[in-house]
Amino acid sequence: MNGLFVVVDGPSGVGKTTAAALLVRLLADEGWPVHPTKEPTNSELGRTARYGTDEYRGLALACLVAADRYHHLETEIRPALKGGKVVVCDRYLPTSLVLQRLDQVEPDYIWRLNRYADRPDLTIILTGDPTLSRTRAAERGIHSRFHRGGPAAGRQERDLYEQVAVELNEAGFRVHLHDVGDQPPDQVAAALLVEVRRLLDEVPTAQTTTADAALISES
């Protein structure tokens, strides 16, 4: 049996990185074996994709991001899933479908470029007030040209994420769209935990919790 692949995505500054980290902690507290990760990765490919958006554009950047994703799957995500872990990935395919589209790459090409990428068991897309998201992103430090625009650019990014949520759902992906509103990060993470728990009940992982293992050993 395999593990569970969960993606947390959404506009820059919406709080997805914080929510993903809190979700990982909540799952670990419940005894689930969790593997947190992110895209772009910390590999040479990933660092080039993350910090090279001024140098690489359009098709070149789309291919670079996809290459990092395939390397990520091969070297980290698939081994963790094979080990029965719950993989929680901060950014994945939705980011490509939004940012590369903003970079004038045709959606059909983005889909074809990522056609061999593994489908997550659950894709969570967070949305929220674009003005607040852009403010948070600026305070955190901006490293990508995609995030230098003001509220108008933020609204466009948010709207595209909502559109991509529909597209993924129509393509057969299991998608949970969550508007963070004025919820604090811990409340957002608690709501996401409900969705992941529901999936864990449906798809058992290869590893059991400590309590389950004790029961098995006693039987």
N, C-alpha and C positions, 0 to 999 in steps of 0.2 A: 504494500500500500504506500502511496505517496503522501507528501505533506500538502500544504494549502498555500496558494499563491494569491496574496492580497496586494493591491496597488492603491496608493493614496495620491491623488493628483489634484490639480487646480491652478488658478492664477497665482502668479508670484505675489507673496505678501498676504495671502488669504489665511495662512496659518497651517498649511498642510504638513510642513516639517515638524512643527511642534505637536500637532495632532498625531502624526505617525509615531513619533517617539513616545508619547503618552500611551498610545494604543499598544505599542510593544511592551511597555512596562506593565500595563493592566493584564495582558495575556500571560506574561511571565509570572506575575503574581498569582494567577490562577493555575500555574503549573504547566502551561503549554511551552513546548520547545520553540523558541522564536528566533528568527534570523533577520535583523534589520539590515536594509541596504538602500541604495539610492542611485538615481541617474541624473545627470551624467556621473559615471563612476570616478573613483580616484585613480584609475589607470591612466597611462599616458594618453590613450585615445580619449578618455572621458575629460581629462583636464584640458585637452585641446578643444574639445567641443564646448566646454563650459566657458573658457576664457578667450576663445578665438572667434567670437561672433562678429567682431569688426573685420577680421581678415577673411573668414569663410562665410559665404552666403549662398542662398538658393539651393540648387541641387548638390553642390559640394558639401554644404553643411548638413543637408538631409542625409547624405550618404555617410558622413562622418558620425552622426548621431546613431544611425542604424548599425554601423560597424561596432560602435561601443556597446550597443544593446546586445548584439549577437555574441560578442565576447563576454559580456556580463552573464548572459544566460548559460553559456558553456562552462565558464570557470567558477561561477558562484551560485546562481539561482537554481539551476538544475541539480547540482550536487546537494544543496540544502534541502530541496524538495525530496530528493531520493532518500535523504536521511530522515524524512518524516517531520521536517520542521515547518512551522508557519512562517513563510517569507513575507515580510511587510516592506514593500518597495516604495520609496518616496520618488514619484514621477516614473512614467513609463510611456506607453504608446499614446495616451491622450495628449501629452506634451508635444510629441511630434506632429500629431494631427492638427494642433493649434498653432504652434510657433512656426513650423515649416509652411503652413498655409499663409500665415502673416508674412512669410518670406517669399511669397508668390510661387510656391511649389504647388502643382495641381494635386488635389486630394487623392485622385486615383493613383498617382505615382507614389504618394506616401504609403498608401495601403499596399501597393505591390512591393515596395521596398521593404516593408515590414511583414510580408505574408508568411515568413517562416518563424516569426517571433511567437513564443508560447503565449497562449491565451490565459490570462489570470482567472482564478476561480471567482474573484470579486474585484471589480474596479470601483473605487470610491472617488467621486469627484466633488470637491468642496467649492462652493461659490460664496460670494459675499459682496459687500459694498466696495466697488472698484476704487473709490477715492481713498478709503481707509487702507485697502490692500496696497495701493501704490505708496502711500505714506509709510507703511510698515517696511516695504521693500527698500525704500530710500534710506530709512533709518538703519536698516541692516547692512546696507552697502550694495550698490548695483554693479554687477560685473558683466551684464549682457545688454546689448543694444536693444533687445526686445522690451526691456523694462525701464527705458529712459523716458518714455512718454508720460504724459499727465493723465488725468481722469478719463479723457476721451479714449486714449489708448487702452486704459484699464477696462473701460466698458466693452470695447471691442474684444479684448481678450476673454473677459467673463462670458460675453455672449457666445463666443466661439466654443468655449468649454461646454456651455449648456447645449449647443448644437451637436458637439461631438458626443456628448452623453446619449443623445437620441440616436446618432449614427451607430454607436457601439451597440446599443440595445437592439437596434434593427439588424445588426450583423450577428446577433446571438450571444453577445457578451452579457454577463450579469453585472448590472450597473446600479450603484446607489448614489443618487445626487443629493447632496446635503448643503443647504444654505446655512452658513454659520451665524448669520444675523448678528446679534450682540451677545452670543453665548461665549463664556470664557473657555479657554482651551480644554480644561478638564471635563467640562460638560460636553463639548464636541467629541472628545475621545470616548466618553462613556456611551454616547449615542452610536458611535462607530463600532464599539465593542458589541453592542446588541446585534448588529448586522453580521459581524464575524462569528459570534457565538451561534447564530442561526445556521450559518454555513457549516460550522464545526459539528453541529448536531447531525447535519445531513451527510457530511463527508468525513468519516473518521480518519485520523492520521495514523501513520505507521507507529508512532510512539504514543504511549499512554501517559497520563499524569502520574505523579508519585502515588497518589491515593489508589488509583486503578491498579498500578503495579503491585501494591501491597495486597490488595484483594485477590489478585491473580495468584500470587505466591502462596497465599494461605489456602486457596481452594485445592 
